[in-house]
Amino acid sequence: MLIRTHTCGQLRETNVGQTVRLNGWVNSYRDHGNLIFIDLRDRYGLTQLVFDKEDDSGGGMMDAADKLRNEDVVAIEGAVRVRIGGENPKLETGKVEVVVSKLEVLSKTANPPFIPDETQKLPNEELRLTHRYLDLRRPTMQKTLGLRHRVYQVTRRYFDENGFLEIETPVLYKSTPEGAREFLVPSRHVPGTFYALPQSPQLFKQILMVSGCDRYMQICRCFRDEDPRADRQAEFTQIDLEMSFVRREQVMETMEGFVRRLWKDVCGVDVPPLKRMTYREAMEEYGIDRPDTRYGLRIRDISDFAGTLGFAIFDGALAKGKDRPRFNSKRGVVKAIRVPGGAEKLTRKLTDGYTEFVKTFGAGGVAVVKVVKGDDGGPKLDTGIAKFLEPKRAEFVALLGCEIGDTVLFVADVYSVATKAIGELRQKVARDMGLVPKPGAEGGPWNFLWVVDFPMFERNKDTGKWVAMHHPFTSPTDDQMQAFLDADVDDEVTIEGIVSAGYDIVLNGQEIAGGSVRIHDQAVQSKVFQLLGMTPEQAREKFSFLLEALGYGAPPHAGIAFGLDRLVMNFVGTDNIRDVIAFPKTQTGADLMTRAPSTVPNSQLKDVHVQVIAPPAGG
């Protein structure tokens, strides 16, 4: 075989006159009579090859060249010359070409289901995932894999420079179903027992802090048996980190430095100091704990004003939980969004659709009013609930800063429902109004944000039980510790008001990292399990090793984890996680290339003491 001396993206005018060898795939074939032109491709780029029939030495090279087709694999030797016919500015090698003197056909291809050529229409995703080995040949995918590699290298360098040890933690794990559903692995040696694949290395990295490792990092695989989404897979990669003898500020400072280094080294962007926002501010102004701050449409709580209007729907909502504290999930509220220019752009069809949209989040509907030009040239309220607002028009306009041409949208319900619904509505309206800018990778803004001071607990909407908003190893803030220790599981108002020492990094409305100060006191950890409805026996069964470790001199510690796949998604400007993973799963969790998951022989099931229950007929 002719071993390559250069890659297909390497040759320049300085190589003219040299004899070189290239290896790669045939990207395109053009027969111009006495000349055959082939673009040869590898992951580094393209080089134009020239086969001259008049110079054929009679060794059959031209016959072989004449039979080459896209995706054949070849090795060639030839002389570099200035490209005849002019430069191709689209190629980095576009000023030169190679006149081939030797050709080896290393592999002939079957007729491919699609050609990995960026100039052709991209095939559907199912076909691409079925033949992922072809899809990965596309220059875009090669570039993405290279970018992902750079993220790995920058990550390791930064944390090595800052004293972190890279330590692997087990993949076969103890089942501790405190979060999402786990993937289970049956044990062959102990019938009826199972390992679980880790949702994260959370418990092990805390054990490492107790073990004196001080600063830990790992680029690790995690597994959650959840329905995939556009930015989530059942198996994913995270940059996992933990630090001892620190509080929240030290962790945030170190991680902010990492963000700056990563964005500078990967895409040349200087990230300014990250802004901060409390969870409560985020929910009040944006209706979501990962706000997209690239556009306005701030949410306003107008409950006090709405209660003076005599509008039955608002009154009914405000009557709910009126004796509960502000921000309590069951207290009724009325929230509004002023949409500049919405009077023209938001048609009746769109605003009617918003009612159906918010119903999917439990709200009853959306009330609407438009601000139009009155006969006196000033603002006038029109359509929707205008008749209820018109008597207090001046107060309403001043309250929301309304201008002629605006539309105002209202949602009324208990706090948890109204906040969720109007937060989702805000994002939909932004898309409908064309307010969402290009991704940062395409020249749009990079809006980073720390969100801090999350509630420690929230109600599970299905079971009604308390669950940890981050995870059950998150500590309350120092000023909340006593209230936490005094709380009773039935004291809903107190428990809902406890603030944790949690923190997330949000980028353009997407959470890219999440972490917290951990619990390092055995009694505090036991109290969390109690409030989550676990008996002492259940807590010992699930977490005995952690509780024991905390009793043997645990240092204060805190950590965070970055979603590596989401980082790469931002760098390449895609909203589909499957575009940044070499071998991803479909929305149903299937690997179309290997045809996993699949059945296994009964003999294998017998080895691991598992019996399959046949699905019901037609199921």
WOBELWO-V925653 format. One record per pair of residues at least 24 apart in sequence whose C-alpha atoms are under 7 Angstrom apart, sorted by the first residue. I is the first residue (numbers start at 1). J is the second residue. D is the distance in Angstrom with one decimal. If there is no record, write none. Layout:
{{I:J:D} {I:J:D}}
This chain:
{{2:75:5.7} {2:76:6.6} {7:44:6.4} {8:40:6.7} {8:41:6.0} {8:42:5.8} {8:44:5.9} {8:45:5.2} {8:46:5.0} {8:47:5.2} {9:44:4.7} {9:45:4.0} {9:46:5.5} {9:47:6.6} {9:92:6.7} {9:93:6.2} {10:93:6.8} {11:93:5.7} {12:93:5.9} {12:95:6.8} {12:96:6.4} {13:82:6.9} {13:95:6.6} {13:96:6.3} {15:80:6.4} {16:80:4.8} {16:81:4.9} {16:82:6.5} {17:79:6.1} {17:80:5.4} {17:81:6.1} {18:79:5.7} {18:80:5.6} {19:77:6.9} {19:78:5.4} {19:79:4.4} {19:80:6.4} {20:77:5.6} {20:78:5.7} {20:79:6.3} {21:76:5.5} {21:77:4.3} {21:78:6.6} {22:75:5.7} {22:76:5.4} {22:77:6.6} {23:74:5.8} {23:75:4.4} {23:76:6.6} {24:73:5.6} {24:74:5.8} {24:75:6.7} {25:71:5.1} {25:72:5.6} {25:73:4.5} {25:74:6.4} {26:69:6.5} {26:70:4.9} {26:71:4.9} {26:72:5.4} {26:73:6.4} {27:70:5.4} {27:71:6.3} {28:70:5.7} {29:69:6.4} {29:70:7.0} {43:139:6.7} {43:142:6.0} {46:93:7.0} {47:93:6.0} {47:97:6.5} {48:97:5.0} {48:98:6.4} {49:97:5.8} {49:98:4.9} {49:99:6.0} {49:100:6.5} {50:98:6.0} {50:99:4.7} {50:100:6.0} {51:99:6.2} {51:100:5.6} {61:103:6.2} {71:109:6.1} {72:107:5.8} {72:108:4.8} {72:109:5.2} {73:105:6.2} {73:106:5.4} {73:107:4.9} {73:108:6.5} {74:104:5.6} {74:105:4.5} {74:106:5.1} {74:107:6.9} {75:103:6.0} {75:104:5.1} {75:105:6.5} {75:106:6.9} {76:100:6.5} {76:102:5.4} {76:103:4.6} {76:104:6.2} {77:101:5.8} {77:102:5.0} {77:103:6.7} {78:102:6.7} {129:592:5.9} {129:593:6.2} {130:592:4.7} {130:593:4.3} {131:593:6.1} {132:593:6.6} {144:572:7.0} {144:580:6.3} {148:568:6.2} {150:266:6.9} {151:266:7.0} {154:262:6.4} {158:258:6.7} {163:215:6.6} {164:215:4.6} {164:216:5.1} {164:217:6.1} {165:215:6.1} {165:216:4.9} {165:217:6.0} {166:216:6.0} {166:217:4.8} {166:218:5.3} {167:216:6.6} {167:217:6.5} {167:218:6.0} {168:218:6.5} {169:201:6.6} {169:204:6.6} {171:197:5.7} {171:198:6.1} {172:196:6.0} {172:197:5.6} {173:197:5.7} {173:198:6.0} {176:542:5.7} {180:224:6.0} {180:225:6.8} {180:226:6.9} {181:224:6.1} {181:225:5.1} {181:226:6.6} {182:224:5.5} {182:225:5.4} {183:224:6.7} {183:225:5.9} {186:608:5.9} {187:608:5.9} {188:607:6.0} {188:608:4.3} {188:609:6.9} {191:608:7.0} {191:609:5.8} {192:609:6.8} {197:223:6.0} {198:222:5.7} {198:223:5.8} {199:223:4.8} {199:224:5.4} {205:242:6.6} {207:546:7.0} {207:549:6.9} {209:244:6.1} {209:555:7.0} {209:557:7.0} {210:549:6.8} {210:553:7.0} {210:554:4.8} {210:555:6.3} {214:243:5.7} {214:244:4.9} {215:242:5.8} {215:243:4.6} {215:244:6.5} {216:241:5.6} {216:242:5.2} {216:243:6.6} {217:241:4.5} {217:242:6.7} {227:588:7.0} {228:587:5.2} {228:588:6.9} {228:589:6.8} {229:587:6.7} {230:575:6.6} {230:576:5.0} {230:577:6.0} {231:566:7.0} {231:575:6.6} {231:576:5.9} {231:577:4.9} {232:577:6.5} {234:589:6.9} {237:563:6.4} {237:564:5.6} {237:565:6.3} {238:561:6.2} {238:562:5.4} {238:563:4.6} {238:564:4.9} {239:561:5.4} {239:562:4.9} {239:563:6.5} {239:564:6.1} {240:560:6.4} {240:561:4.4} {240:562:6.6} {241:559:5.4} {241:560:5.4} {241:561:5.9} {242:558:5.8} {242:559:4.0} {242:560:6.5} {243:557:5.5} {243:558:5.5} {243:559:5.9} {244:555:6.2} {244:556:5.9} {244:557:4.2} {244:558:6.6} {245:555:6.1} {245:556:5.1} {245:557:5.7} {246:556:6.5} {246:557:5.9} {246:558:6.7} {247:517:6.7} {247:558:6.7} {248:517:6.2} {251:559:6.7} {274:448:5.8} {274:449:5.5} {274:450:6.5} {275:448:6.9} {275:449:5.0} {275:450:6.1} {276:449:5.7} {276:450:4.6} {276:451:6.0} {277:450:6.1} {277:451:5.0} {277:452:6.4} {278:451:5.4} {278:452:4.8} {278:453:5.6} {279:451:5.8} {279:452:5.7} {279:453:5.7} {279:454:5.3} {283:419:6.9} {286:423:5.6} {287:419:5.0} {287:420:5.7} {287:422:6.3} {287:423:3.7} {288:420:6.8} {288:423:5.7} {290:506:5.7} {290:509:5.2} {290:510:6.0} {290:511:6.0} {291:509:4.8} {292:508:4.8} {292:509:3.7} {293:447:6.7} {293:508:6.6} {294:447:6.5} {294:508:6.7} {295:435:6.4} {295:436:6.7} {297:337:6.1} {297:338:6.3} {297:339:6.2} {297:426:6.7} {298:337:6.3} {299:335:6.7} {299:336:5.7} {299:337:5.0} {300:335:5.6} {300:336:5.3} {300:337:6.4} {301:334:6.1} {301:335:4.5} {301:336:6.5} {302:334:5.7} {302:335:5.7} {302:336:6.9} {303:333:5.4} {303:334:4.8} {303:335:7.0} {306:334:6.8} {309:388:6.1} {309:389:6.8} {311:388:6.4} {314:412:6.0} {317:412:5.8} {317:413:4.9} {317:414:6.6} {320:414:6.7} {327:415:6.5} {328:415:6.6} {329:414:6.5} {329:415:4.9} {329:416:4.7} {330:414:5.1} {330:415:5.9} {330:416:6.8} {331:414:5.1} {331:415:5.6} {332:413:5.4} {332:414:4.0} {332:415:5.7} {333:412:5.8} {333:413:5.8} {333:414:5.8} {333:415:5.7} {334:410:6.9} {334:411:5.8} {334:412:4.3} {334:413:6.7} {335:410:5.6} {335:411:5.4} {335:412:6.3} {336:408:6.6} {336:409:5.5} {336:410:4.4} {336:411:6.5} {337:408:5.6} {337:409:5.3} {337:410:6.7} {338:400:6.9} {338:406:6.7} {338:407:6.0} {338:408:4.5} {338:409:6.7} {339:406:5.5} {339:407:5.2} {339:408:5.9} {340:405:6.7} {340:406:4.6} {340:407:6.7} {341:405:5.0} {341:406:4.9} {342:405:6.5} {342:406:5.1} {342:407:4.8} {343:370:5.7} {343:371:7.0} {343:405:5.0} {343:406:5.2} {343:407:5.0} {344:405:6.8} {345:433:6.9} {358:421:5.3} {358:425:6.9} {361:417:6.8} {361:420:6.9} {361:421:5.5} {362:417:6.1} {363:413:6.5} {363:417:6.1} {363:418:6.4} {363:421:6.4} {365:411:6.7} {366:409:6.4} {366:410:5.5} {366:411:5.3} {367:409:5.8} {367:410:4.9} {367:411:6.6} {368:408:5.8} {368:409:4.8} {368:410:6.4} {369:407:5.8} {369:408:5.4} {369:409:6.8} {370:406:6.0} {370:407:4.4} {370:408:6.3} {371:403:6.7} {371:404:5.2} {371:405:5.6} {371:406:5.2} {371:407:6.1} {372:404:5.1} {372:405:5.6} {373:404:5.9} {379:403:7.0} {379:404:5.6} {439:573:5.8} {441:570:6.6} {441:571:5.6} {441:572:5.9} {441:573:5.0} {442:573:6.6} {446:507:6.8} {446:508:6.6} {447:507:5.6} {447:508:5.3} {448:506:5.7} {448:507:4.6} {448:508:6.7} {449:505:5.7} {449:506:5.1} {449:507:6.4} {450:503:6.7} {450:504:5.7} {450:505:4.8} {450:506:6.3} {451:503:5.6} {451:504:5.2} {451:505:6.4} {452:502:5.9} {452:503:4.4} {452:504:6.6} {453:499:5.8} {453:500:5.8} {453:501:5.9} {453:502:5.9} {453:503:6.8} {454:499:5.7} {454:500:5.5} {454:502:5.9} {455:496:6.8} {455:497:6.6} {455:498:5.8} {455:499:4.5} {455:500:5.6} {456:498:5.7} {456:499:5.3} {456:500:4.6} {457:495:6.8} {457:496:6.1} {458:496:6.5} {466:532:5.4} {467:532:5.9} {472:528:6.6} {473:518:5.6} {473:519:5.7} {473:525:6.9} {474:500:6.7} {474:501:6.9} {474:502:7.0} {474:516:5.9} {474:517:6.0} {474:518:4.7} {474:519:5.9} {475:500:5.8} {475:501:5.8} {475:517:5.7} {475:518:5.1} {475:519:4.8} {476:500:4.0} {476:501:5.5} {477:501:4.8} {489:531:5.1} {512:562:5.7} {512:563:5.5} {512:566:6.3} {512:567:6.6} {513:560:6.7} {513:561:5.4} {513:562:4.1} {513:563:6.1} {514:560:5.4} {514:561:5.6} {514:562:6.7} {515:559:5.5} {515:560:3.8} {515:561:6.2} {516:558:5.8} {516:559:5.9} {516:560:6.5} {517:557:6.3} {517:558:4.1} {517:559:6.6} {518:557:5.8} {518:558:5.2} {520:550:6.1} {520:554:5.6} {520:555:6.4} {520:556:5.7} {521:550:6.2} {522:547:5.9} {522:550:5.3} {522:551:5.9}}
